[in-house]
Structures are given as C-alpha cells and as structure tokens.
Amino acid sequence: MVEAVPRAVVEAFYAVYAVRDAEKVAAFLHDDVVWTISGPVDVLSYCGTHCGKAAVKDVITRQVMSMFRAVSFKRESLLVDGDRVAMLNRRTAQRIADGRVISYRVANFLRFKDGKVIENLSLLDSFDAAEQMLGHRLVGHESRGLATGDLVAL
C-alpha cells in the first residue's frame, strides 16, 4: 500500500527548496533519491540525473547556484495525489556570469517515500531557457519558410 504524503510536508519541502536552503532541503531528501533535470546540458550544465542525497544536495545548492543567483521561484500550481506530487513553477534568476535575468517555467514531478523525496523529474521550458541563456532566438519555424497558420508537431 502506498503511503500518502501529507500536504503539509510537501508545502514545507517547497518552502525550503524555493530558497535553496541546503541543510533544510537535505532533511527532505531520501538517502536513495534520484533527481533528474531534463534540459539542455550544453547550456545548463547541472541538467541530467543525480543519484543519492549528497549529489542532489550538491546540484541544488552548488551547481545551480554557481550559474545563477536566485531571484524568485513562484509556484503556479501544486497537486498532491498519494505519494506523488506535481508542481508547476516559474523560476527567475540572475546569471552570475553577466547579470542577465532569465525567467522560465519548470514542472516538478515528485515521489515521496517515508515523508521524503525519493524521486524527482524536473522538466524545464528548455527552449525558452536556452534562448535566454544564449541571448538570442534559436532557429525556429520562421526560418523554414512556413506560412502563418501552418501546424508543426514536435
């Protein structure tokens, strides 16, 4: 039987995760946590899969923070269903290298075990994030000669 995670635990995790409090985040991580961030590794080097509490704590606090100074992490929606959680957020951060401010959406899909995060899948609006990081639009449908109203499926 799946043990439901109390909403209060999810809210407490979100509060410390949003401000990147390393020690408080670690208290919510299962020892065997698997943390996957799906995004452009060439642009956002911290993307990928990180296993274990130490590796996840490192990516959340050191790797991300070596590229960005957090400005805000605002929750747009939160759904708790049993041991699973879905969050849609807007991240705004300032790039350390040049001060550029970027803002993009990220969805987190979490699974809790024994009141701790055992699995996370973060899906970034990576196209938007990459354009902002690079400082220019990526080649899109405009350059392929498509007429307005054409439908393109990816």
C-alpha positions as CSV (number, residue, x, y, z in Angstrom):
1,M,0.0,0.0,0.0
2,V,1.3,3.5,-0.9
3,E,1.8,5.8,2.0
4,A,0.3,9.2,1.2
5,V,2.5,12.2,1.7
6,P,0.8,14.9,3.8
7,R,0.3,18.2,2.0
8,A,1.9,20.0,5.0
9,V,5.2,18.0,4.2
10,V,5.0,19.0,0.6
11,E,4.4,22.7,1.5
12,A,7.4,22.6,3.9
13,F,9.6,21.0,1.3
14,Y,8.6,23.6,-1.3
15,A,9.3,26.4,1.1
16,V,13.0,25.4,1.7
17,Y,13.5,24.2,-1.9
18,A,12.4,27.6,-3.3
19,V,15.1,29.4,-1.3
20,R,17.8,26.7,-1.7
21,D,18.4,26.2,2.0
22,A,20.9,23.4,1.7
23,E,20.6,21.8,5.1
24,K,16.8,22.1,5.2
25,V,16.4,20.7,1.7
26,A,18.6,17.7,2.7
27,A,16.3,16.9,5.5
28,F,13.5,16.2,2.9
29,L,15.7,14.0,0.7
30,H,15.6,10.2,1.0
31,D,19.1,8.7,1.1
32,D,18.4,6.9,-2.2
33,V,16.9,9.9,-4.0
34,V,17.1,10.1,-7.8
35,W,16.9,13.7,-9.2
36,T,16.6,14.2,-12.9
37,I,16.6,17.6,-14.5
38,S,15.6,17.4,-18.2
39,G,17.2,20.3,-20.1
40,P,20.0,21.4,-22.4
41,V,23.2,20.1,-20.7
42,D,25.3,22.2,-23.1
43,V,23.7,25.4,-21.8
44,L,22.7,24.3,-18.3
45,S,25.4,22.0,-17.1
46,Y,23.5,20.9,-14.0
47,C,20.9,19.1,-16.1
48,G,21.0,15.3,-16.0
49,T,20.4,12.6,-13.4
50,H,21.9,12.8,-10.0
51,C,21.7,9.9,-7.5
52,G,21.9,10.0,-3.7
53,K,21.4,12.7,-1.2
54,A,24.9,14.2,-1.4
55,A,24.7,14.5,-5.2
56,V,21.3,16.0,-5.2
57,K,22.2,18.5,-2.4
58,D,25.2,19.5,-4.5
59,V,23.3,20.1,-7.7
60,I,20.5,22.1,-5.9
61,T,22.8,24.3,-3.9
62,R,26.3,24.4,-5.5
63,Q,25.9,23.6,-9.2
64,V,22.8,25.7,-9.9
65,M,24.0,28.5,-7.6
66,S,27.3,28.7,-9.4
67,M,25.5,29.7,-12.5
68,F,22.6,31.7,-11.0
69,R,21.6,33.9,-8.2
70,A,18.0,33.1,-7.3
71,V,15.6,35.9,-7.7
72,S,12.3,34.1,-7.3
73,F,10.7,30.7,-7.5
74,K,7.0,31.1,-7.6
75,R,4.5,28.2,-7.5
76,E,1.8,28.4,-10.2
77,S,0.1,25.1,-9.2
78,L,0.5,22.1,-6.9
79,L,-1.2,18.7,-6.9
80,V,-0.7,16.1,-4.3
81,D,-2.0,12.6,-5.0
82,G,-1.0,9.8,-2.6
83,D,2.8,9.7,-2.7
84,R,3.1,11.7,-5.9
85,V,3.3,15.5,-6.3
86,A,3.2,17.7,-9.4
87,M,4.3,21.3,-9.2
88,L,4.4,24.0,-11.9
89,N,6.6,26.9,-11.1
90,R,8.2,30.0,-12.6
91,R,11.9,30.4,-11.9
92,T,13.5,33.8,-12.2
93,A,17.3,34.0,-11.7
94,Q,20.2,36.3,-12.5
95,R,23.1,34.8,-14.3
96,I,26.3,35.1,-12.3
97,A,28.5,35.5,-15.5
98,D,26.9,38.7,-16.8
99,G,23.9,39.6,-14.6
100,R,21.4,38.7,-17.3
101,V,18.0,37.9,-15.7
102,I,16.2,34.9,-17.1
103,S,12.7,33.5,-16.3
104,Y,11.3,30.2,-17.4
105,R,8.7,27.6,-16.3
106,V,9.7,24.3,-14.7
107,A,7.4,21.4,-13.8
108,N,8.5,19.1,-11.0
109,F,7.1,15.6,-10.6
110,L,8.0,14.2,-7.2
111,R,7.5,10.8,-5.5
112,F,7.8,10.6,-1.7
113,K,8.7,7.7,0.4
114,D,8.6,7.8,4.2
115,G,7.9,11.5,4.1
116,K,11.0,12.2,2.0
117,V,11.6,12.9,-1.7
118,I,12.8,9.7,-3.4
119,E,12.3,10.7,-7.0
120,N,12.2,14.0,-8.9
121,L,11.8,14.7,-12.5
122,S,12.1,18.4,-13.5
123,L,11.1,19.4,-16.9
124,L,12.3,22.9,-17.9
125,D,10.9,25.0,-20.7
126,S,14.3,24.4,-22.1
127,F,13.8,26.1,-25.4
128,D,12.9,29.3,-23.7
129,A,15.7,28.9,-21.1
130,A,18.3,28.2,-23.7
131,E,17.3,31.3,-25.8
132,Q,17.6,33.5,-22.7
133,M,20.9,32.0,-21.7
134,L,22.3,32.4,-25.2
135,G,20.9,35.9,-25.6
136,H,19.2,35.3,-28.9
137,R,16.4,33.4,-30.5
138,L,17.1,29.9,-31.7
139,V,16.4,28.9,-35.3
140,G,12.7,28.1,-35.4
141,H,9.9,27.8,-37.8
142,E,10.2,31.3,-39.1
143,S,13.5,30.4,-40.9
144,R,12.0,27.3,-42.6
145,G,9.6,29.2,-44.8
146,L,6.4,28.0,-43.2
147,A,3.4,30.2,-43.7
148,T,1.5,31.6,-40.8
149,G,-1.0,29.1,-39.5
150,D,1.0,26.0,-40.6
151,L,0.9,23.4,-37.9
152,V,4.2,21.9,-36.7
153,A,4.3,18.9,-34.4
154,L,7.5,18.1,-32.4
